[in-house]
């Protein structure tokens, strides 16, 4: 069931897709999701994804200063 839901989100939810562009693996996505929902309550999934996307975008260093791991 979870695989089906994530497959639908992968293909049909633009906000989810944008979040996943910043969090490359599903494991990293779920780590962030777990940490956020441990301390914060969101009224909708859209509110959660919007909050997460805003935090990820503002946390990115400028393109010339990104470290290469």
Secondary structure, DSSP 8 states (H G I E B T S, - for coil): -HHHHHHHHHHH-HHHHHHHHHS-SHHHHHHHHHHHHHH---SSHHHHHHHHHHHHHHHS--GGG----
